[in-house]
Amino acid sequence: MASSKSLQPPRSAVADRLLDTKLVPPKAPRRIAGRERLIAQLLEARRKRCVVLQGQGGCGKTTLLIAWRQALLPLGFDVAWLSLSERDDDLTRLLDCLLASLAQIDPAMTREASLLTDPGADADSAERAIVALVRGISAHPREVVLMLDDLHHLGSRAALSALQWMLDFSPPNLHLVLASRGTPPLSLARLRAQGLVLELDMREMRFTPEESLAFLQAHAAGIGERDAQLLHELTDGWAAGLQLLSVDWKKRQERGGRGAAAPLELARAQLQDARGFADYFEHEVIAQLAPTELELLVGASICNRFGPALCAALTGRTGADAEAASLLQRLVADDLFVAQVQSKQGESWYRLHPLLRETLRLRFDQRSEDERRALHLAAFRWFDAHGYLDEAVEHALLAGETETAAARVEQAAQPLSARGELRRLFGLLRQLPQAQIESHVDLQLWSLRLLMAAREMQACAQIIECLLARSGELLPRQRHILTLMRATLAVQRDDSEAATALLPQLLAIPDTVEAFSLGGRVNLLSWIYLQLGEYERARQVQANTPPLLVDGVPLLGTASGSLQGRCLVGLSHALEGHIAQAERVYGEVLHESESRGRAFVEPACMAAALLGEAFYERGDMAGVLRLLEARVEVLERLSIPDSMLRVMTVLASAHWLEGRRLESFAYLERLEDHAQQLGLDRLLAHSLHAQIQRRLELQDFEAADALRGRMEALHRKHPRAERGASGEVALMAQRAQVLWDLAHGDLEHAATRLAPLVNLAVTRGDQRLTAQLRLQMAIVEHRCGRAPRARAQLEEALRLGHRLGLMRSLLDVDPFALELMRLACAEPDFDPVLRFFAERLEGAARPAEPAPERAVAPGTRAGGASAAASAGVLESLSERELEVTRLLAQGLSNKRIARTLNVSPETVKWHLRNAYGKLGVTGRDDAVERLRDLESAGAAPQP
């Protein structure tokens, strides 16, 4: 059996495309003095949900966080760090940064969230990802502190909403720390009311006179209390001012100046804010630098991170590396607002303090446009030569080299896609001017792929139409890729006929198509041949394809890789009745995909969906639920329609057989919502058919009739269709009507409808459906008193089922099916092979032994809870959790609960998960039963 662990992206899949120096704090200063009061306050507040440090630049927020982090680690806290910048004020990039930061602690926390974050994430997908992320954090065994430095760089509504969700959904073991120059535009009222927030503003951040003395004595040896008091007054306890004046004090002493007189010489300085810092730094520090040193620092100010080699390249002077290294080391040693940062790869980088960088950028901005572009061009060349793609593209654009930037993105697109780094590619494309993308057909094609991955089908169709209109300008290779995209869009829209119509064009392959497109073509061909019932040909196209390489690495993952092809081979075996062989293939693909990374999510999703169906077919309900329920969010987001249909119907059926009616209907309604949202009528028809069948089994004829009316309306949208998705809609509508006829005893009408359906299934080559319909026909004929016809149909159904390895597909047709088999087996001339198969079916249908009933303690109801205990459990539920659970008990779906409460479905899911945990249950049915027991016990008088 395949492992039940979640799909796992590689630890570096996100982090490798970020400045990894953002994920680690700067090196701690050698001397941190004067902050003992605040560190003690922070340690006392270490279990609060949110801590806010708010104050102007240079007030010591970052240094304080570094010191607190060092104090938290020995206490068993896991601390994640993220330094934010202007570029992070983008929803997709911010989510990537958050995931990369937390993955440094434990990649397991971010696995599911990473897979749910689309390229170009919208609000819905972002909320899903945040919910998955906090769920991953809640499962982590230790306290998690996430420190976000420089939060003031975030201003977009989308980015701030993502952080608000983290606060709203935060589990008890997540502690969010926000450092910002301004008041964070987040709603903290609820957490404040609960006493779960600590807020330190500029009043607390300023040094007291005593703290200033401690700081200055640590940084400027020999300073007296009187002088320290004067410096404190000059700076008003502002950390950056104290640091700068302490440096100046040391320099004056080193030059032989009179230390006692130094404060008097500085008395005109007012270092209480960023403007004072800039003026003082300009006159007292920058003016003392040699011209080459100043040039080096001004060049460094255009980069988020830099090192001696990069600084030397920016100056354009040979042999400047040693000079740059010496200057940077001196600035770090003198605490002159340059911090050293160690990357994960062990590289040493440097980062300017924001105040110093802003001061230097003023000088840079005063240069001519040509000079500024030349410096960015030098930065581009260095980053490009050393393989830092993101920074190379950024500086090429700032240098005005848009064509060069586009070329770099174009070159990197295939390797990035093959590694599953679609969000990184999306970020790079978003930096390019739209006109530049439109002038490059290959970039348009990559944009099309990314939109396809994000399920933006309407936008995909528009780009395809635009490219088709100019197909005469396209190279043969580009026209072929466009055909692949058209076929892929057809698959995503569940339009097998449109995909099949493109078969001749897919077969005519030009010589210059790259490996990524070749792999996609092969898998599309196999999928089309499966729809046509040409199973051997579907396998052959895979077998005849040599291994494909991207940058010398085998193309295994993504929808274009060979693992996806192996899934399709397994499906071909399943459709021919070789279930065990197919199950083995699915398990191998799933295991290999999960041991790799983000690029392998597509084959993992397909393998999980198909394997779940195989488990269900042989009656392994526990295996189905273990395999699919933990993955359902990812499967819903990333699966093709056919896989989505398999997952939701199998989960609904498994829960139904386990007696969990609400869970079963919830999955069918979820399939219905998904189908309506994406316009997938075939999936909607399957959902309605299954709901009608279950409502009729419950004898809920009113609900079944309402569903039947919707099915008839859907059928009218697809008149006289025989094949493809439209044909299947018509088929499901007819099957639903058969169920209605049988439930109302209208046997002749049922027989009349079934006969052409059997013929249609035979003509289409759908052997499993043929077996199901023949078994249903046998039941109808038996009830009509036509025993010979009933036996003939039953034998055909069992013969097909035995050959195909079907179990649940037959057992689910009708509850009377087993009784009909018993009657046939009692006849002496019944085929012994079919009798053996019928006995196996009966064994598979036999329910598991019921669990022994627990004794009910005195003073409790049958639900097992005393009145006092019931009250305690109910009180543990928040007002919203209780409200959501009560609406659930009324039979409302998540979507309807969301509409009732005016919240998102993701918020409903979150509240339900929390409620399940507090109630000690795992699903909807158990939650409703538990709530009713608790409320009943709580309302009962004490004995």
N, C-alpha and C positions, 0 to 999 in steps of 0.2 A: 504494500500500500504506500502511496506517496505520503511524504511528510505533510503535516498540517500547518507548518510554519508559514508566515506571510511571505509574499513576494518581496525579495530583498534587493534594493539597489546597492551598488558598491559604495563603500564609505566615501570614496573620493569623487563619486559621480557629480555631486553638487559642488563640493569644496574646491575641486581642481579648477573650476572656471571662475572662481572668485579670487580677489586678492586675499590669499590665505592669511596675510598679516592682519586682516580685519577680524579674524577669529581668535586672536590671542592678544592679551593686553600688552602695552609697552612694558619694557623692563622696569621693575620698581626702582625708584630713586634709591641711591645708596643710603640716604638718611631721610626717614619720614618722621618728623617731629611735630608736636603741637596738635596732633589729631586724635589723641587718646580719648578725649571727651566724646567726639563723634563716633569713633570706632566702637566704644562701649555702648553708645545708643543704638548703633546698627546691629551689634551682636545681640542686644536684648530684643531687637525687632526681627530677628532672623527668620522667624516662622510666620511673619505677616505675609499676606498675599502680594502686596505691592509696596515698594519703597521708591520715593521720588526725591531726587536731588535736583534742586532748581536754583540756578544762579548764573550770573554773567560769566562770559569766558574768562578763564584764568583764576576762578575762585577755588580751584583745587578739587573739582568733582572727580576727574579721572584718577588722580593720585589717591583720593579717599577710597574710591572703588577698588583700586589695586591693593591697598592696605587691608580693606575689609575682606577681599577675596582670599588673601593670605591667611587671615584669621579664621575664615570659614572652612578651609580645606581640612585642617586637622580635626575639625568637629564632625567630619563625615558627610559634609555637603558636597554635591557635585555642582561645579560652577561653570556655566557657559558664558562666553564673552562675544560681543559683537560691537564693533566700532562703525557707526553709521556715517554716511556721506550723502551729498546731494543726489548722487546717482541711485541711491537706494529708495528714493521717493517714487517708487514704481512697484505696483503690486506684485508682479511676477518676480522681480529681482529681490524685493523684500522677503517674500516667502522663501526663495532660495537661500538668502542669507540666514534666516531664522533656522531653516532645516540644517544648513551646513554647520552653524554654531552648535546646535544641540546634538548633532551627530558626532561631534568631538567627544561627548560624554559617552554615548552609547548609540550606535547606528540603529538599534532595534526601536528606539523611540520614534524615529522619523521614517521608518520603512513605508508604512501605508500612506502617510501624508505626502511623501515624495512622489508616490505613484499617482496620487490624486491631484497633483498640481499640474495643470495644463500649461502648454506654451500660451502666453497671452492670457493668463488666468483672469476670469471675470469674478464678480462678487460671489456667485453661487459656488463655483469650484473652489474659490478661496475659503469660503466658510466650511466646505466639506474637508478641505485640507487642514484647517485649523482644528476642527473637531477631531479628526484623526490624529493630529499631533498631540492635543491635550490628552486624548485617550492613551496614546503611546507613553506620554509622560506619567500618567496616573499608574501605569503598569510598572514603571521603574521602581526598584526597591528602595531608593534613597531620595533624600530631599534634593530638589533641583532648583538652582538659582540661575536665572537668565539675566545677565547684565547688558543693557542696551545703552551705550554711550553716545552722546551727541544726538539725542532724539529730536532736537529742534530742526534737523534736516528733513524730517518727515512733515509734509503739509497736505498731501493729497488725501481726499476723502477715502479712497480705496485702501491706501496703506494704513491710515488711522483706524479704519473699520476692522482691519485684520487684527490690529493690536487690541482693539476693544473686545473682539471676540475672545482673544486669549485671556483677557481679564475676566470677562463674563463667564467663560467656561472653565476657568483654571481649577484644577484639582487641588486638594490640600497640600500636596507635596511640591507644587510649583510656586516659586516666588519670583515675581517680575520686578526688576530694578531698572528705573528709568532716570537717566541723567540728561538734563536739558538746560539750555540757556533761558528758555521761557517756560511758562506754565503748560504742561502737556495738555493738548486739547482732547482729553479723554474723560469719560464719565466715571468718577470714582465714588459717587455718592453712596451707593449700596455698600461698598467695602468700607467706606468711612463709618457708616452707621453701625457696621459690625465690628468696628475697631480693628480692621485688618490692613490699615494703611499707615505708613510713617512718611511724613513729608518734611523735608528739610529745605528751607529756602535760604536766601542770601543772608538773612539775619543770623541763622545758625552756622552758615558756611564761613562767615568772616571769622578770622582769628580774634580771640580775646587778647587783651594786653599780655596776659600770662602765656598764652599760646604763642604769640608773636615772639616773646622773649625766648621761649624754648626753641622755636624754629630758628631764630637768628643765631642763637648760641651754637646750634648744631651746624649751621651753614657758614657762619662768619665768626670764627673763633676769636675770642678776646673782646667782643663787643660788650659794653656795660649796660646795666639796666636803664640808665638815663638815655643813652643813645638808642637802645632798642625801643624805648617808649616813644622817642621822636620819630623813628622810622615807622612804628605802628600808626602814629597819627598821620604821617605823610600818606600812608597807603590805606588807612581806615581798615586795617586788617585784611586787605585783599591779597590773596596768596601770590598771584603773579607779580604784584608790586614788591612784596617782601622778598621774593626770590631774586628779582632783578636788582634790587638795592643791596641784597646780601652779596651778590656777585661783584657789584661795583665797590662795595666796602673792601672785599678781599683784594681787588685789583689795586685800590689806593694804598692798602697796607703793603702789598708786594712792591709797589713803586716807592715805598718809603714815606708815604703820606702820613699826616698826623691823623690817626684813627679817630681821636676824639673830636677833631674838627670836621671830619667827613660829613656827618649829618647836617652840620650847618651849611656846608657847601651844597648839599642836596635839598635844602629847605624849600627851594623854589619849585621842586618837582611835586606833582600831585598824581601819584600812581594809584588811582582808585577805580579806573575803568579802562576799557580797551583803547580809547583815544589817548589817554595819558600814557599807556604802555607803548603805543605806536610812536608817539613823539619822543618819549625817553629812549626807546630802543634805537630809533633812527639817529639820535644825536650822540648817545653814549656808547652804543655797541657797533652799529653798522658803520658809523663814521671812523671807527678804529680799525676796520677790516682793510686788508690790502685789496686793490681793485680786482685781482684774480679771484680772491676769496669771495668777494661780494658777487661777482659774476657767477660763481659756482652756486651760491645759495639762491640767487634769483632764478637760475635755471632749474634748481631742484624744486622751487615752489610750484611749478606747473605739473608736478607728478604727485600722486597720492603716496607713493613710496619710492625710495631711491637708494642707491649705493654708490660707492666711490667710482666704479666703472661707468655707471650711467652719468654721474656728475661730470666725469672727465669727457665723456662723449658729447655732453651738452655744451661744454666750453669750446669744443673743437680743437683743443690743444693736445698734442701727443705728449705722453708721459705725465699727464695730470692726475693719474690715478693715485699716486702716492700723496700728492698735495691734497687731494680730496679726502683721502682716508685720514690724514693727519688733522685736517680741519674738523671733520666730523667727530673724530675721537675727542678733540679738544673741547668742542661745543658740548658734547655729552658729559665730559668730565667736569666742566664748569657749570653744569645745570642750566645751560643757555637755551632751553626750550627746543632741544632736539632729542628725540627718544629713539632708542634702538629697539627693534622688534625682531624676534627670531621666528622665521617661517617654519612650517612643519617639516620642510625638507632640510632644515638646518642652515638655510641661507640667512645672512645678516642683512637686514634692511634698516633704513632710517625713516623717521616720520617727523615732520615739523609740527610743533605745537600750533593749533589753529590761529592763535594770536600772531605768532611770528609769520606764519604762512600768509595771513591777510596783509601784514605789513609789507612783506616782500612782493606780494602780488600787485600792490599799488605801484611799485617800481616797474614791474613787468608790464602792467597795463599802460604805462606812460610811453612805452617804446612804440616804434612805428609798426604798422601792420605787417610789413615785410619781415621785420626783425622777429616779431612774435611767431609768425608762420615758420620762419627758419628754425626757431628753437623747437617748436612742435615737430617739425620734420626730422630734426636730429633725434628727438625722443622716439618717434615712430621707427626710425632705422635701427635704434638700439633694441627696443622691445621686439621688433620684427626679427632681428638677427638672433635673438636669444629665445624665441619661441613663446613670447607672451602675447598671444593673439588679441585678447580683449583690449589691452592697453595700446597695442600697435594700431588697431582700428580706430580707437578713440583719438589718438594723436594725429593719425593721417587725416581724419576729418577736420580736426582743429587747424591743421596745416593747409586746409583747402584741397587736399589730394583725395577728392571723393572717388575718382576712378580707381586709384590705388586701393582705397579702403574696400570698395566693391569687389575688386579682384581678390583681395585676401579672404573676404567672406565666402566668395564663390569657391575658392580653392579648399577652404576648410569645411564646406557644407557636407560633403559625403562622409569624411571621417567622423565628424561630429554626430551625424545621424546614425552611422553604424554603431557608435558607442552609446546611443540613446540619449545624447545631450541635446535634445530638441529645444529645451528652454534656453540654453546658451545660444544656440543658433538663432532662435527667435529674438533674443536680446541684441545680437549683432545686427540682424536685419533691421530692427527697429531704429538703430542708430543711423542707418543710411537714409538719405533723402529719397522720398517716394519716386521722384523723377529718375533717380539713379537705378532704382529697382526696375522700374518700367522699361528702362532702356536696355536691361540685361534679361533676356528670356530665361536663362538658367536661374537667375535669382527669383524671377516670377514663379518658376516651377518649384523652387524650394519653398517659397512662400505658400504655394498651393499645398505642398506636403504638410507644412506646419499647420495650416488651417484645417486640413483633413484630420490631423492628430488631435486638434482641439474640438473636433466635431462641429466646425462652422460650415455646414454644408451649403447654405445659401451663398456665402461668400466664395466658396470653392466653385460653385456653378457659375458665378459671375466671372471669375478669372478664367475659367475654361472657355466660356463664350468669347471673351476678349481675345484669348490666344487662338481660338479656332478662326476668328475673323481675320487674323493675320498669319494664318498657317503657311501661306506662300513664302513668308519671310523666314520661316523656321528651318533649321537644319534637319535632316532625316532623323538624327538622334533625338532632337528636341520634339519632333512630331511623335516619335514613338513613346517618349516619356509622357507626353500629353495624353496619348491613348491609354497608357497605364493609369494615369490619374482619372480619366473618364471611367475606366473599368472599376477602379477602387471606389469612386464616388457611387457607382451603381451598386457595389457590394454593401457600402455603408447605408445606402437608401433601401436595401433589401430588394433591389430590382434585378433579379437574376436574368431576366430576358434582355435587359439593356446591356448587361455585362456579356452575355452570350453573343449578342449581335456584334460585339467588337472582336470576336475570336479571330476572324481572318486577318485583321490588322495586328493583333497581338502575335500571330504566327509569323508575320513578315517582319523580321528583326534586322535592323541595320547593323553594320559591323562595329560602329563606334560607341555603342551603348556601354556605360560603365557598370561595374559589378553590382552596385546597389539596385539599379533599375533592372538588371538581368534577374536578380533574385526575386524582385517583386513580380516580374513577368512570369517566372516559373510557378510561383505560388498561386497567382491569379489563374493560370491555365489549369492547374490541378483543381482549383475550386470550381471552375466552370465545367470541367469534365465530370466532377462529382454531381453537379446539378443535372447534367445530361445522362447520368447513370452509367458513364463510361469509366468504371472503376480501375480497370487495368491500365487504361491510358493515363489516368490521373497519377498512378504510381510510376508509370514509365517515364513521364516527363521529369519527375524528380530523379529517377535513376540515371537518366541520360545527361544530367547536368553536372559538369565537373565542379569541384570545390571552387567557390568564388572568394576572392581576396580583396580586402580594402586596406590599403597601406600595409600589405603583407600579412594581414591578420584574417583568418577565415571569417566569413560573414555567417555567423550563427544566429544572432539575435535579430530583433525588429521583425516587422511583418515581411521583410524581404529575405530573412535568413533561412538557413536550412532546417532549423528546429521547427519553424512554422510549417515547412514542407513535410517534416516527419509527422506532425500532427495530422495533416491532411492525408498522408498515407495510412495512418491509423484509422482515420474516419472511413477511408475506402474499405478497409477490412471489416469495420463494424457494419457498414451498409451491406456487405456481402454475408454477414452472419457470423463472422469470426470475432466474437466479442472478446474472448480471452486474449487473442493476439492483439486486438486494438487496445485493450486495457493495458497490456504490457508496454506498448509504444507510448501511450499517454503518460504512464507513470515515469518512464525513462525521460521523456521530454520535460515533464514538470520538475523532476529532481535536478536535471542539468540546468534548467532555466533559473530555478530558485537559488542555485549555488553561485550564480553569476550576478549580473547587474541590471540597471535600468533598461538597457537595450533589449533585455530578454523578457520584458513584461508582456508583449503581445503573444509570443508562443506559450508563456506560462498561463495567460488567461485562457487561451484556446484549449490547452491541455487540461486545465482544471475543469473547465466546462464539460468537456467530453468525458473526462474521467468520472466526474460526478454523475453523469448520465449512465455510465457503465456500472457504477456502484449501485445506483438505483435499480437498474434493470435486474440485477441479481439479488436485490432485496437487502442490501447493506445500508439501512437508513442511518445508522450511527456514522458510518463512513461518509455518507453524503453530507450530513450536517457538519461533521468535523472538517471536511474538505472545503466546503463552499461558504459556510456562514461567515467565517473569519475573513473571507476574500470578497464578499459580495459587493462592497462599496467600490473596490478596484475593478471588479469584473463588470459592474454596471457602467463604469466610466469609460472603460477601455475596450470592451468586447465588441465584435461585430454583431449585427442584429441576431444572426442565427445562434451565436453562443449565448447571447443575453436571453433568448427564448428558452434555450435548454436549461440554463441556470435557474431562472425563476420558476419554470414549470416543475422542474425536479425538486426544488426546495419546497414549493407549495404541496406537491404530492407527498413528499417525505413527512412533512408536518401533519398532513391529513391522516396518513396511516398511523402516526404516533398519537393521534387524538387531539392535536392542537389545532382546532378549527380557526381560531382568530389568526394565528400565525400563517396558516395556509391561505386564507383570504387576503392577508396583508401582502404576501408575495405576489398574488395574482393582481391585486390592485396596483402594486408597484410596477408590475409589467405593463398594466394598462396605462398608467401615467407616463411611463417611459415611451410607450408606443404613440400616445397622443402628442407628446411633446415633440417627437421627431417625425411624426407623420408616417409611422410604420404600421400600415393597416393589417398586414399579415399577423404581426405580433398581437395587435389588438384583438383580432378574431380568435386567436388561440386563447387569450386571456378570458374573453367573454364566454367561449365554449366551456372552458374548465369551470368558470364560476357558475354557469347554468347547470352543469353536471352535478356540482356539489350542492347547489341550492335544491335541486330536485331530490338528491339523496336525503337531504334534511326535510323534504316535503314543504319547503318554503316556496310555494307555487307563485305567490305574488311577486317576490323578488326575482324568481326565475323568469317570469313573464316579462318583467321590465327589462331584464337583460336580453331576453329574446327580441324584444322590440328594437333595442339598440343594434343587435346583430343583423336584423333585417334591414335596418337603415344603412349599415355598413355594406351589406351585400348589394344594395341598390347602387352603390358607388362603383361597383365592378360587374356590370351586366355581361352575361354570356362569355365570361372568362374561363379558360380551361387550363392554362399553364401559368407558371410563374407565381409571383406573390398574389396577383389578382385571382388566379385560379384557386389558390389555396384559401383565400377569403371565402370564395363561393363554396368550396368544399366544407369548410368549418361551419358555415351557415347551414348547409344541408344536414351536417352531422348533429348540430344543435337541434334542428327541427325533428330529427329522428328521436333524440332523447326526449323531447317534449311529447311526441306521439306515444312513445313507450310508457312514459309516466302516466299518461291519460288513457292507456289501454287501446289506443288507435293502432292496432297491430298491422292492419292491411296497408294503411298509409305509410307506416314505418317500412314495411317490406318493399313497397313501391319506390320509396326514396332510396333504399339501400342498394337495390339491384344495379342501377346505373353508377352508383358510387363505387361498388366493387369493380365493375368494368373499367371505370376511370383509373382506379388505383393500379389495376393490372396493366393498363395501357401505359401509364406513367412509369412503370417499373418500381413503384414504391411497395416493396414486399412486406415491410412491417405494417403499413397501413392496410394492405390487402388482408393480412392475417387478422388484424383487429376487426375489420369490417365483416369478414366471413364469420368470425366468432359471434359478432352481433347479429348477423343474419341467421345463424344457427339458433340463437335464443328466440328470435322472432318466429322462425318456422316452428320451433318446438311449442311455443305458446299458441300458435295457430292450429296445432294438432297435426302438422305435416312432419311426422317423425323421420321418414326416409330423407327428405330434403335437409332436415335439421342435422342428421348424422353426417350427410355428405359435406355440408358446409363446415361442421365441426372438425371432421377429419382433415379437410384442406387447411383449416386454420391451425390445427395442431401440427400438421406436417410442416407447414411453413415456419411456425414458431420453433419447432425442434431444430430445423435446419439453421435458422437464424440465431438461435440461442436466446430467444425471447422468454422473459418471465413476467415482470410487472406489466409489460405492454399488453399482455393478454389478461392478466388478473384484474387490471384496472378498467377493462371494458364494461363490465357489469357484475354486480354482486352475485347474480344467478349463474355466472359462467362456471364456477366450481361445481355446483349442483348438477348442471348439465353434463359435465365431464364425468362425474360419479355415475350418473345413469348410463352413460355410454360404456364406461369401463365394466359395468356389471354385465354387459352383454358378452356371451362367450366367444363370439366371432370378432370381437374388437381387436384391432391390430396391437400386438403386444408391445411394439416399440412406442406407439402412441399412448398405450396404457401406462407404460413406464414414465413417459414425459408428463402425462396428466398427474400421476402420483407425485412427481417432482414439483409440479406447480402447486399441488395441494400442500405439500410440505413447506414450500416457500411462503404460502399465504397464511400458515398457522401462526397465530400471535405468540409473542414471547410470554414466558411465565410471568404472571403479575407479581409485583413486589408484595411481601407480606405486610399486612396492615399494622401500623404502629399503635401501641396502647395509648389511650387518651388519659392524660393525667387528671386527677380531680381538680375541679375549678376551671377547666378549659372546655372549649367547644370542640366540635369535630375538626375545626380548622387548626387546632393545635396551639392556640395562643390564649393565655389568660387575659382578663380585661386590662390588668395593669400593663402587661407586656405589650398588648395590642396598642394601648394608648402611647406607649413609648415608641413603638415602631412608627405609628402614624405621625407623632410629633417630630420624628427625625426627617420626614419628608418636608421639603420646602413647600410653600403655598402653591408655587407653579407646578412642582412635581406632582402634588396631590391632584391639582386641577387637570393636568394632562392625563393622569392615570384614570381618573373618573370619566373623562371623555372617552378614553379607550374602552372602558367598561360598557359604554353606550354603543359600542360597535363602530366607532368612527375610525377611519384610516388616518395615518399620519398627516396626509395632505389636508383632510377635512379638519383635523384638530388645529393645524397651522392656520387655516382660514378662520376658524372660530376665534382663536386667540390673537390673530393678527401678528403672527411670528412666522419665521421660515421653517420649512420641514426639517432642516438640519438642527434647528433649535429644539424642535419637538423630539427628534431622535436623542439629542443630548439629555434632555430631561428624563426621557424614558429609561435610558441606560442608567442614569443616576438612581432613578426610582427602583429599577430592577435590583441594583446592588443593595439598596437599603431594605427592600422587601425580601431579599434572599432568593430571587427567582431568576430565570434565564430568558423568559419570553412573555409574550402578550397574554396567552391563556392562563399561565401560572400567575401572572401579575394580577389579572382581574379576579381570579379565584382567591388569591391571597388577600387582596384589598377587601373583598366582600366578607371574608372570614374575620379580618381584623376589625372592620367596622361593626360587624355583628357582635363580636366578642366585646368590643369597647362599649357598645350600647347596652349590653346585658347587665343586669344588676350583679353586684359581687355576691357570691354565695356566703 
